[in-house]
């Protein structure tokens, strides 16, 4: 039975979200430990919002803390770090658990081309070929120490099953970008200008997304932003003092969007800076971040206690109320970014220490 967002999300916190199609969106939600209302849920939930039908979902007693969520081709897939899997099929209306993935340490899941993919610890990279059937495309199995030493895939992006990029972090070593052509993985080295000058504190890769022209954008934990293809990557924004932290990335309607807990930003390719998304006066604009996902027609922005969708022209809130505090927070975020830009301009004009 379809419900309203407040019926399914009261006492919950959205921790993951994904677009299934133009009118269907899915969410992983954990119960809010600060909730003091009646009947605290004390369970996680896997939820779906169908604009024409309302909200639905299922309580989940098998974990799924910080569930990994992906959608596409009329289906949604949820997973946790242990490899438990639940799917929603909106074509057949079937929902339920599947056999576990054959590896542990899942960082995330994504729908690319015609398949769901999973990636994570020990360089694990898997493709779901059918319900409960996974092909292990890459991975180091052994002790937890060995898996950690091999590194962890932390982000994925792609345009087809034969064009997928993975971001690998390794403790004490320079990160790498790997490319899957449908048959094998190859390594794309990051430019020396990005890695060498940061030693012994190498860049920590954060997120990635593909643009319409096939180029790939890559964010770092300390504000870095790179762009590239299978031929190589180049920095757009280097690491800076007082920079914005790691951005979740999303390409939508010819624009690169980035989100952090404080707000949503748009990348200015001319000035090579992030600017607050221009919607502060829009009553339906998002106030909850930093989860981003999109298809060609709609972008989903979610986090915490709410979610909104954007078609390139208008915002629609599908979950959550907006309080005066939310409005104040967005205003202060915009002012902080403007002040940060002013500070950088001042620093540029100061004489160098060796002059």
C-alpha positions in Angstrom: 0.0 0.0 0.0 1.4 3.4 -1.1 2.2 5.9 1.7 3.4 9.4 2.0 7.0 10.3 2.6 6.5 11.2 6.3 4.8 7.9 7.0 7.9 5.9 5.8 10.7 8.4 6.8 9.7 9.6 10.3 12.5 8.6 12.6 14.7 7.7 9.7 17.8 9.2 8.0 18.5 8.8 4.3 22.0 7.4 3.7 21.8 6.3 0.1 19.6 7.1 -2.9 19.4 6.4 -6.7 17.4 7.1 -9.8 15.6 4.1 -11.3 13.8 6.0 -14.1 12.2 9.5 -14.6 9.5 8.8 -12.0 11.0 6.2 -9.7 13.6 6.7 -7.0 15.0 4.5 -4.2 16.5 5.1 -0.8 18.4 3.3 1.9 17.5 4.7 5.3 18.8 4.1 8.8 16.9 4.8 11.9 17.7 8.1 13.6 19.2 7.5 17.0 18.3 11.0 18.1 14.6 10.5 17.3 12.4 10.9 20.5 9.0 10.5 19.0 6.7 7.5 19.4 7.5 4.1 18.0 11.1 4.5 17.1 11.8 2.3 14.0 15.0 0.7 15.3 15.5 -1.0 11.9 16.8 0.1 8.5 14.4 0.5 5.6 14.7 0.0 1.8 12.3 2.5 0.2 10.9 3.5 -3.2 9.2 6.6 -4.3 7.0 6.3 -7.5 5.7 9.8 -8.3 2.4 8.3 -9.6 2.0 5.8 -6.8 3.6 7.2 -3.6 6.1 5.7 -1.2 6.5 2.0 -0.4 9.3 -0.2 0.9 10.2 -2.8 3.4 11.8 -3.0 6.8 15.1 -4.8 6.9 16.4 -6.7 9.9 19.5 -8.0 8.2 21.8 -5.0 8.5 22.2 -2.8 5.5 23.7 0.0 7.6 24.7 2.7 5.1 23.2 0.6 2.3 24.7 0.9 -1.1 22.0 1.7 -3.6 21.8 1.8 -7.4 19.0 1.9 -10.0 18.4 1.3 -13.7 16.5 -0.6 -16.3 13.4 -0.8 -14.1 15.2 -2.3 -11.1 16.9 -1.2 -7.9 19.7 -3.0 -6.0 20.6 -2.6 -2.4 23.7 -4.0 -0.7 25.8 -3.6 2.5 29.5 -4.1 3.1 29.0 -7.8 3.9 27.6 -8.4 0.4 23.9 -9.0 1.3 21.7 -8.1 -1.6 18.1 -7.1 -2.0 16.5 -6.1 -5.3 13.3 -4.3 -6.3 11.9 -5.1 -9.7 9.4 -2.4 -10.8 8.5 -4.3 -14.0 7.4 -7.5 -12.2 6.7 -5.9 -8.7 8.9 -8.5 -7.1 11.0 -7.5 -4.1 13.3 -9.6 -2.0 16.7 -10.8 -1.0 19.1 -12.6 -3.3 22.1 -14.8 -2.5 25.1 -12.9 -1.1 27.8 -11.6 -3.3 30.9 -13.8 -3.4 33.2 -11.2 -1.9 33.1 -8.9 1.1 34.0 -5.3 1.6 31.6 -3.7 -0.9 32.1 0.1 -1.2 29.3 0.7 -3.6 27.1 -0.5 -6.4 26.2 1.1 -9.7 24.1 0.4 -12.8 26.1 0.9 -16.0 25.1 -0.3 -19.5 22.9 -3.4 -19.0 24.2 -4.6 -15.6 24.6 -3.8 -12.0 28.2 -3.6 -10.8 29.8 -3.8 -7.3 33.2 -2.6 -6.2 35.2 -2.3 -3.0 38.0 -3.7 -0.8 40.8 -5.8 -2.2 40.2 -4.3 -5.6 37.0 -6.3 -5.9 35.0 -5.6 -9.0 31.9 -7.6 -9.8 29.2 -7.8 -12.4 25.7 -9.1 -11.8 24.8 -11.3 -14.7 21.4 -12.4 -13.3 19.5 -12.6 -10.0 22.0 -14.0 -7.5 24.7 -14.6 -10.1 27.8 -12.4 -10.0 31.0 -12.6 -12.1 34.2 -11.6 -10.2 36.1 -9.4 -12.7 38.8 -8.4 -10.3 39.8 -9.0 -6.7 42.4 -10.1 -4.2 41.1 -12.8 -1.8 42.9 -13.7 1.4 43.3 -12.2 4.8 41.8 -8.8 5.6 45.4 -7.5 5.8 46.1 -8.7 2.2 42.9 -7.2 0.9 43.6 -3.8 2.5 47.2 -3.9 1.1 45.7 -4.4 -2.4 43.7 -1.2 -2.1 40.1 -0.3 -2.3 37.9 0.9 -5.2 36.1 3.9 -3.9 34.2 5.2 -6.9 33.0 4.0 -10.4 31.7 5.7 -13.5 31.0 4.5 -17.0 29.0 4.9 -20.2 28.6 1.3 -21.2 29.6 -2.2 -20.1 32.8 -1.8 -22.2 33.7 1.6 -20.9 34.0 1.7 -17.1 36.4 3.6 -14.8 37.3 2.7 -11.2 39.1 4.9 -8.7 41.6 3.0 -6.4 43.0 4.2 -3.1 46.0 2.4 -1.5 47.4 3.2 1.9 50.8 4.8 1.7 50.8 4.7 -2.1 49.7 6.9 -5.0 46.1 6.1 -6.1 45.3 4.8 -9.6 42.5 4.9 -12.1 41.6 1.6 -13.8 39.6 1.2 -17.0 37.4 -1.8 -17.9 36.9 -2.4 -21.6 34.6 -5.4 -21.2 37.4 -7.9 -21.0 40.2 -6.6 -18.9 41.4 -3.8 -16.6 44.2 -1.4 -17.5 45.8 1.2 -15.4 45.7 4.9 -16.1 48.4 6.7 -14.2 47.6 10.1 -12.6 49.9 12.9 -13.7 53.1 13.4 -11.6 52.0 17.0 -10.9 49.1 15.6 -9.0 50.9 12.9 -7.0 54.5 13.9 -6.5 54.1 17.3 -5.0 51.7 15.9 -2.4 54.0 13.2 -1.1 54.0 12.0 1.7 50.3 12.8 1.7 49.1 11.5 -1.6 45.7 12.5 -3.1 42.8 10.5 -1.7 40.3 9.9 -4.5 36.7 10.6 -3.5 34.2 10.3 -6.4 33.9 10.3 -10.2 31.3 10.7 -13.0 31.2 10.7 -16.8 30.2 13.7 -18.9 28.1 13.4 -22.1 31.3 13.6 -24.3 32.8 10.6 -22.5 35.3 12.6 -20.4 35.6 11.6 -16.7 35.6 14.0 -13.7 37.4 12.9 -10.6 37.3 14.5 -7.2 39.7 14.3 -4.3 39.1 14.3 -0.5 40.8 17.7 -0.1 39.2 19.7 -2.9 41.1 18.4 -5.9 39.3 18.0 -9.2 40.7 16.3 -12.3 39.3 15.5 -15.8 40.5 12.9 -18.3 39.8 9.9 -20.4 41.5 6.6 -21.0 44.4 8.6 -22.5 45.2 10.3 -19.2 44.0 12.9 -16.6 44.8 16.5 -15.9 44.1 18.7 -12.8 41.4 21.3 -13.0 41.5 22.3 -9.3 44.7 21.5 -7.3 44.7 20.9 -3.6 44.4 24.3 -1.8 44.3 25.5 1.8 40.7 26.1 3.0 39.3 24.4 0.0 35.9 22.7 -0.1 36.2 19.0 0.9 35.6 16.0 -1.2 32.7 16.5 -3.7 30.2 13.9 -4.7 29.9 14.4 -8.5 27.1 14.2 -11.0 26.9 15.2 -14.7 23.4 16.5 -15.7 22.2 18.6 -18.6 25.7 19.7 -19.7 26.7 20.8 -16.2 29.0 19.3 -13.6 27.4 19.3 -10.1 29.1 18.7 -6.8 27.6 18.1 -3.4 28.9 18.2 0.2 27.0 18.0 3.4 26.6 21.8 3.4 25.1 22.2 -0.1 25.0 21.8 -3.9 27.5 23.4 -6.3 28.0 23.9 -10.0 31.5 23.8 -11.6 32.4 27.0 -13.6 34.6 25.7 -16.4 35.7 29.2 -17.3 36.9 30.3 -13.9 37.7 26.7 -12.8 35.9 27.1 -9.5 32.9 25.7 -7.7 29.9 28.0 -7.3 26.8 27.5 -5.2 23.9 26.2 -7.2 21.6 29.3 -7.9 18.4 28.2 -6.3 18.4 29.8 -2.8 15.1 31.6 -3.4 13.3 28.5 -4.9 10.9 27.1 -2.3 11.2 23.6 -3.8 15.0 23.5 -4.0 16.9 20.9 -2.0 18.0 21.5 1.5 19.3 18.0 2.2 22.7 16.8 0.8 25.2 15.3 -0.3 23.8 12.3 -2.3 23.6 12.8 -6.1 22.3 10.6 -8.9 20.9 11.3 -12.4 19.8 9.9 -15.7 19.3 12.0 -18.9 16.1 13.6 -17.7 16.2 14.0 -13.9 18.7 14.6 -11.1 18.1 13.4 -7.6 19.6 15.3 -4.6 19.1 13.7 -1.2 20.5 13.2 2.3 19.5 13.3 5.9 15.8 14.0 6.2 14.8 14.9 2.6 15.1 14.5 -1.2 14.4 16.7 -4.2 14.4 16.1 -8.0 15.4 18.5 -10.8 14.5 18.3 -14.5 16.9 21.1 -15.6 14.3 23.8 -15.1 12.2 23.1 -12.0 12.8 21.5 -8.6 10.3 19.2 -6.9 10.6 18.1 -3.3 9.6 14.5 -2.9 10.5 14.2 0.8 11.2 16.4 3.8 10.0 19.7 5.2 11.9 23.0 4.9 12.6 25.0 8.1 13.8 28.5 8.5 17.0 27.0 9.8 17.5 25.2 6.5 17.1 28.5 4.6 19.6 30.2 6.9 22.1 27.3 6.5 22.0 27.6 2.7 22.4 31.4 2.9 25.5 31.0 5.1 26.9 28.3 2.9 26.7 30.7 -0.1 28.3 33.5 1.8 31.1 31.2 3.0 32.0 30.2 -0.5 32.0 33.9 -1.6 34.2 34.8 1.3 36.5 31.9 0.4 36.9 33.3 -3.1 37.7 36.7 -1.8 40.3 35.3 0.6 42.0 33.5 -2.3 42.1 36.8 -4.4 43.7 38.5 -1.4 46.3 35.8 -1.0 47.2 36.0 -4.7 48.0 39.7 -4.3 50.3 39.2 -1.3 54.0 39.2 -1.9 55.7 35.8 -1.8 57.9 35.0 1.2 61.1 34.8 -0.9 60.5 38.2 -2.6 
